[in-house]
Amino acid sequence: MSNTETYTVTGMTCGHCVASVTEEIQEIPGVENVEVALETGAVSVTSREPLDDTVIRSAVEEAGYQLT
């Protein structure tokens, strides 16, 4: 069964930003799908198991953005 969580990311301004955030989060073990809405900053992450928020935060920061 999949688990989906939604986060808000600030600092994204273009498609490249979306791609960077998506790429970093997809590298987390267990992540099945990532959907990023540039207009709202909403990031929906679907994974096999619940993920620790700190893991998501680290991936977002690695991409150069902030999780709020």
C-alpha positions, 0 to 999 in steps of 0.5 A: 500500500502506498503512502502519499504526503504533501509538502510546500516548497518555497523558492521555485520559479521555473520548470528547471526548479521543479525538475531539480526538486523532483529529481532529488526526491525521486532518489530517496529509497522507497519513493514511487512518484513525485508531483510538483505544482510550481504555482503553489509550491505543493509537492506530493510524494508517494512512497511505499512506506511513510518517509521521515520529513527530515529526509524530504527536507534534506532532498529539497535543500540539496536541490537548493530550496526550502521546505516550509 
